[in-house]
Amino acid sequence: MLRKTLNLGILAHVDAGKTTLTERLLYAAGVIDELGSVDAGSTQTDTLALERQRGITIKSAVVSFAIGGVTVNLIDTPGHPDFIAEVERVLSVLDGAVLVMSAVEGVQSQTPLLMRALQRLQVPTLMFVNKIDRIGAEPDRVLQKILERLTPAVVPMGSTHGLGTRAAGFTPYGPSDSTFVASLAELDDGMFSAYVDDEASISYARLCDELATMSQRGLVHPVFLGSAITGAGVDSLMAGIAELLPAREGDVDGPVSGSVFKIERGRAGEKVAYVRMFSGAVTVRDRLRFGTDAERKVTAIDVFDDGKTVRRASVAAGEIAKVWGLAEVRIGDAVGVRQADAEHHFAPPTLESAVMPLDPDDAQHLRVALGQLAEQDPLIDVRQADDTHEISVSLYGEVQKEVIQATLASEYGIAVTFHETTPICVERPVGVGEAVEVLHAESNPFSATVGLRIGPAPTGSGVEFRLDVDVHSVPLYVFKRRAGFAEAMGQYVREALQEGLFGWQVTDCVVTLTRSAYSIADGPPSKRGPLSTAADFRKLTPLVLKQALERARTVVCEPIVHASVEIPADAIGNVMPMLARLGAVVETPSQQGRLATIEAVLPAARAHDLQQRLPRLTGGEGVLESRFAGYKPVRGAQPRRAGSDG
C-alpha cells in the first residue's frame, strides 16, 4: 500500500515558538535523539549561521518524519514580517498547516496576516496555543482573541491544567466531554439539530468523522494547547495532524506537474531547486520543462526522508525534492504542467536602500553575490544606476537589510554598508506623448524606424504594449513572424520603462508602436542601406520612448498601505494625533467593548514609524495589521531616484 504524504507548514508570529515546536515534533517522531534549542542555535531547521545567531527563521527549511502511515514533509517558515514573501511562496505547496500562537502574547500583529493568507489559499489549518508552561499563560483569553480576530470556526480539542508551571499539561476531550460536542454542534446545522433533539444520539465516532471532514476542507480549525518546550500536548497535536489534515496518495500516473518554492546554491555554486510535485513523476536524466519555455536535463534528485535528505533516482507526486540540473530555474516556476490555481501574487517590496562595499575592489563581487541572493528571493530586486554604478536592493524592512548585510559578510566575505532606506516609488504618465526616429535621419544612429505613443491606463493595470504597424514594415528575416516581432518589441519597451523621467519604474500605461521600418542591402521591400538587425530596434526603442515620455509627462507616485490598528478604547486620544502627524487618512474609529479599531491609509514609508510608536501610546496593547494598498501621486516636488540622471 502506498504511504500517504502530507506537506505541512508551521507558521507563526516571530517568537511564538514554531521552530521549537518543529524540533519537538521531530523528537517525538524519533527522527532526532536530542532536542535542539533556538537560543543555543542547535535546531534542525534553522541551519543558517545567521539564523542561529539571531534566533529567528530566515529561510524556509524542509524536514521529513512519519506519523503512522503518513509521511509528513514539514516546512518551517519565517515568522518576521520582513520575510512574508518567503512564507507566501511556501503556502502554495502546502496540504495543511499548523498556526502557532503563544498562550502569553496570544494573537500578535503577524498572526491575522498569516491566517488570512491561509484562508485565501484554502489551506486546511490546525492551531496550537503554545507556552502554557509560561507565567502569564491565559489560554481562555487567547481562544477569545482567536474568535474575535481570526475566525469563529474553531473547536478546542481539550483542556489545560497547571498553567504557568513546568507541570502544565493538556488533556484531550473524550466521549463524555459535552464541551467538545457543543463546540462542533455550533458549527454544523445537522449536528446542532441532533444535539438539541437528543445529545445521546450523536456517537463519538460520528463526531470525530465529521470534525475530520470539516477540518480537511478548511471549514473548521481544531485548536490544541500545550508546550513545545516540555512536550505537553504535542502527542495530541501529532495525532491531529495525521487525522485532521488531508494526507493523500499522489497521482503518480498523471502528467508531470510541480512548483519551485525555494532555490539554493550547491557546493559547486550550481542551482538546486526545491520542487513540490503535484502529479506525475520525474526521473534523473529526464528532460524537464519549467518556467515559460525552458527545458533541461535533471542531473540529480534528493528527497526528504526521516529527517535526512536521500539521493534517489526519481521523485513522485506528493513529494518534495531537491533537483539539480535546472540552470535557469527561478522561484515560482511551474514544472511540467502548471496547476490551474498556481498563480499567487505577493505585495511588492515598498522600500529600497543603496548598498556599497567597504572595499571598492569588491564592487563586481558584490553585484554577483546580490544577483545570487535575488535568485533565492526574486522580490529582492537588484538595480545598478547607469551613471553612478550605485547598487540598490528592494526590501520589506530593516531586519531584512541587516540579514542581507550579514549574509554578504558570512557567505561571500564582502563587508558592505547601506544608505538610508527610502520608499520605492513608481511613475505614471499624465497625458499622451508620441515620438518617432526615422531611418537614415541625422538624429538616428540606428538602422531602423521606431515610432511610439504612450498614454495613461487604469490604476493597477501595469504596462500594455500594442502593435499598430503594417506587417510589411516588420523585418521578418530577423523576427521570423509578426508575433515574434511584437513579443521582442514589448520586451524592449518594458525594459526601457524600468527608468522614467525621475528614475522610477513607469507603470499603468499603454504603449503603441505606431511606425516601423528597416533597411536591407538590396533595397525593397524597405529602404536600401545597412542590414537592420534586432539590436537596432532594441537600442532605438528607449531613445524614442524617452522622447514620448517627456511629451506625455509623468507624476511620481509613492507606495501606500492600509493599516488596521486595534487599540484599547481609552488610547484613541493618543493614537489619532499620531496618525495625523504621519500623514494618514483616517476613518472614524469603531468600538467593540473595551477595544477600538482605527482604519487608516498612510505612506508606506511611515508604517514603520507607526509600528514603533504604537506600543508606547497603547500601553503595549496596540496591534497593527497593514497591507499594501497601491500608490498615490506625490504632492509638490517630485522625488528623484538616487543615481538617475533624469
C-alpha positions, -999 to 999 in steps of 0.1 A, spaced: 0 0 0 13 34 -9 21 57 21 1 89 22 21 122 21 12 155 39 31 186 31 28 206 63 36 242 71 44 256 105 35 293 107 36 319 135 44 354 145 81 357 154 90 342 188 57 322 192 78 290 193 72 274 159 109 263 154 109 248 189 76 230 180 92 217 149 121 204 170 97 187 194 78 171 166 110 156 152 120 143 186 85 128 193 86 111 158 120 96 166 139 115 139 163 131 164 176 117 197 182 151 214 162 183 214 179 213 199 175 249 212 167 281 193 186 300 219 216 277 216 214 277 178 212 239 176 178 233 159 174 211 128 157 236 106 175 269 114 207 258 96 220 292 85 247 307 108 227 339 109 195 321 119 214 305 148 229 338 158 197 358 158 173 331 169 149 337 141 139 317 109 150 335 77 147 308 51 121 281 49 135 246 57 122 211 49 124 181 71 105 148 69 91 123 95 64 97 98 32 96 119 18 61 115 10 56 78 16 93 69 48 108 57 50 144 68 72 169 49 73 197 74 83 232 63 94 256 89 87 291 77 100 326 87 78 345 112 92 380 109 71 403 87 102 413 66 101 377 52 64 375 44 71 367 7 91 336 18 61 325 38 36 331 10 57 311 -15 56 281 8 18 283 12 12 275 -24 28 240 -19 11 230 14 -16 204 20 -21 217 55 -7 240 82 -3 245 119 -7 281 131 12 286 163 4 312 190 17 319 224 -5 314 254 10 346 269 13 370 240 -17 355 221 -28 368 187 0 391 176 3 415 147 15 389 121 -9 362 131 -40 377 114 -20 382 82 -9 346 82 -44 334 89 -59 355 61 -33 341 36 -41 305 47 -78 312 42 -73 329 9 -54 299 -4 -78 275 13 -51 257 33 -67 234 60 -53 247 93 -49 234 129 -40 258 157 -15 252 185 -16 275 215 20 272 228 38 281 260 11 271 285 40 265 310 50 302 309 40 325 337 11 347 324 -3 319 302 -40 325 296 -54 301 270 -90 312 275 -81 348 267 -62 336 236 -91 315 225 -114 345 228 -89 366 207 -89 338 181 -127 340 179 -126 378 176 -97 384 153 -90 352 133 -121 331 128 -152 319 147 -149 284 131 -127 269 159 -131 238 181 -110 235 212 -97 199 214 -91 197 252 -85 214 285 -53 225 303 -41 223 339 -11 235 359 -9 267 338 23 287 342 43 258 357 66 232 342 39 207 351 14 224 328 -5 198 308 -32 192 281 -60 167 284 -78 158 251 -116 158 252 -132 124 252 -166 109 245 -180 122 278 -170 159 272 -201 179 263 -179 209 256 -164 192 225 -199 182 213 -213 216 218 -184 234 200 -188 213 169 -226 214 170 -225 252 169 -206 249 135 -228 224 118 -266 227 115 -271 190 112 -251 184 143 -268 212 161 -303 198 154 -293 163 165 -276 177 196 -308 197 205 -331 167 199 -311 141 217 -275 146 228 -270 109 233 -279 102 197 -246 116 185 -219 89 186 -184 100 194 -171 82 163 -195 102 141 -185 134 158 -148 127 151 -155 118 115 -175 150 110 -147 170 126 -121 154 103 -142 161 72 -148 197 81 -111 202 91 -97 187 59 -120 210 39 -108 240 58 -143 247 72 -132 244 109 -99 248 128 -93 224 157 -73 241 185 -47 222 205 -29 236 235 5 227 250 42 235 253 68 228 227 95 231 254 81 205 278 62 184 252 28 189 268 0 184 242 24 176 214 13 139 211 -23 151 207 -12 176 181 6 149 161 -25 127 162 -45 157 149 -20 163 121 -24 127 109 -62 125 113 -75 160 107 -54 173 77 -57 160 42 -28 135 36 -31 119 2 -17 93 -21 -2 112 -51 -13 106 -87 20 92 -100 5 83 -133 -8 118 -141 11 144 -161 42 159 -146 33 189 -126 51 207 -98 62 240 -84 96 255 -74 93 272 -40 129 276 -30 163 278 -46 197 274 -30 233 270 -43 251 237 -41 287 232 -31 300 239 -66 278 270 -69 251 253 -90 214 260 -86 194 235 -66 156 238 -69 131 227 -42 102 212 -61 68 202 -47 53 175 -71 15 177 -75 12 148 -100 34 125 -122 70 116 -115 104 129 -125 134 107 -130 171 115 -133 181 122 -169 145 133 -178 143 164 -198 121 186 -177 102 217 -188 99 246 -164 91 283 -163 78 296 -197 97 275 -222 130 263 -206 139 227 -207 169 210 -191 181 175 -182 177 165 -145 211 155 -132 203 145 -96 174 142 -71 174 143 -33 142 135 -14 134 142 23 132 110 43 131 105 81 150 137 90 176 134 62 180 140 25 185 109 5 198 106 -31 172 88 -53 165 81 -89 131 98 -90 105 119 -72 68 113 -74 35 131 -68 30 145 -33 67 145 -25 92 174 -21 127 170 -37 159 190 -43 165 189 -80 198 196 -98 203 205 -135 178 233 -140 203 261 -146 178 289 -154 152 279 -129 136 307 -107 114 306 -76 77 303 -86 84 284 -118 60 257 -127 75 223 -135 58 204 -163 21 214 -165 11 244 -145 -16 240 -119 -48 260 -126 -46 278 -93 -8 281 -92 -6 319 -97 0 337 -65 7 374 -62 28 390 -35 27 426 -24 59 442 -38 86 455 -15 80 491 -8 115 501 4 150 502 -11 185 510 0 218 516 -18 245 492 -8 282 499 -10 312 476 -5 337 489 21 364 478 -2 359 493 -37 376 462 -52 346 441 -41 322 460 -63 319 434 -90 318 405 -65 290 424 -47 269 426 -79 273 388 -84 265 380 -48 234 401 -48 223 385 -80 225 351 -64 205 363 -34 179 377 -57 176 342 -73 167 329 -39 142 357 -34 131 373 -67 112 401 -49 146 414 -38 152 434 -70 188 445 -76 193 477 -96 225 494 -107 224 531 -118 240 537 -152 257 569 -142 270 563 -107 271 525 -108 255 525 -73 237 493 -65 203 493 -47 182 464 -34 145 464 -27 134 455 9 104 447 31 120 462 62 151 470 83 156 434 96 159 421 60 185 447 53 205 435 84 201 399 72 214 408 37 244 426 52 253 397 75 248 371 47 271 390 24 298 391 51 294 355 62 288 336 29 306 359 4 332 376 25 320 410 14 317 438 40 291 464 30 273 494 43 238 505 35 225 540 29 193 553 44 162 532 35 138 551 12 104 542 -4 102 527 -39 80 550 -60 66 545 -95 58 569 -123 26 572 -142 20 591 -175 0 623 -171 -11 626 -207 -4 612 -242 30 616 -259 43 605 -292 78 604 -308 95 588 -338 130 583 -351 132 578 -388 157 555 -406 187 574 -420 178 607 -402 208 625 -387 193 622 -352 190 584 -355 222 564 -352 205 531 -358 192 513 -389 156 512 -380 125 534 -378 106 533 -345 75 554 -336 59 551 -302 29 565 -284 25 563 -246 -6 572 -226 -22 565 -192 -40 533 -183 -62 523 -154 -45 521 -120 -30 487 -113 -31 476 -150 7 476 -154 22 480 -189 2 471 -221 20 470 -254 2 472 -287 13 469 -323 -2 492 -349 20 488 -380 17 470 -413 32 436 -415 55 447 -444 73 471 -421 85 442 -399 119 426 -407 107 390 -407 141 378 -417 151 387 -381 120 381 -361 106 352 -382 70 362 -377 49 392 -367 41 377 -333 78 373 -326 84 410 -335 56 421 -312 70 400 -283 105 414 -288 93 450 -290 72 445 -259 102 433 -241 123 463 -253 96 487 -242 92 471 -207 130 472 -202 131 509 -212 102 517 -188 123 505 -158 135 541 -155 112 570 -162 118 608 -162 125 608 -125 143 575 -123 114 553 -112 97 525 -130 69 536 -153 36 517 -149 -1 519 -156 3 529 -193 -4 518 -228 25 519 -253 17 516 -290 42 510 -318 29 535 -345 58 533 -371 83 507 -381 108 504 -410 140 486 -417 167 486 -444 184 458 -464 214 460 -487 194 453 -519 166 478 -514 129 470 -514 106 460 -496 121 486 -473 148 512 -477 182 504 -491 211 506 -467 229 486 -440 211 455 -430 188 462 -400 192 439 -370 172 432 -338 198 452 -320 189 483 -340 153 481 -328 164 472 -292 188 502 -289 165 527 -306 134 519 -286 145 535 -253 155 567 -271 121 571 -287 102 561 -256 120 587 -235 111 614 -260 74 602 -259 75 602 -221 88 638 -220 59 649 -241 34 629 -220 50 640 -187 48 617 -156 39 620 -120 57 602 -92 35 580 -70 46 567 -36 35 534 -21 7 534 5 -6 509 30 -39 503 45 -35 500 83 -59 485 107 -50 495 143 -66 477 172 -61 495 205 -77 500 239 -106 524 235 -91 548 261 -60 551 238 -78 567 209 -69 602 221 -32 592 219 -32 574 186 -54 597 164 -30 627 166 0 605 159 -17 591 128 -24 627 116 13 636 121 22 606 99 0 619 71 -26 592 74 -62 595 61 -82 581 90 -118 567 92 -139 572 123 -129 546 149 -152 517 156 -156 504 191 -165 469 204 -163 465 241 -130 478 255 -113 477 221 -114 502 193 -103 497 157 -90 525 135 -87 521 97 -62 544 81 -43 548 48 -8 562 50 25 563 31 43 530 34 75 548 45 56 559 77 42 524 85 75 515 103 72 547 124 36 537 133 47 502 143 75 516 165 54 542 183 22 522 189 33 502 220 42 534 239 9 550 231 -12 520 240 5 505 270 18 477 248 -17 466 238 -19 481 203 -19 457 173 -12 468 138 -21 450 106 -11 466 74 -13 456 37 0 471 5 -27 494 -9 -12 507 -42 3 541 -50 -8 577 -48 7 608 -65 33 627 -46 23 663 -40 48 691 -45 84 684 -56 88 651 -73 113 628 -56 141 617 -79 156 582 -76 192 583 -65 216 575 -93 192 587 -120 204 613 -145 168 624 -150 
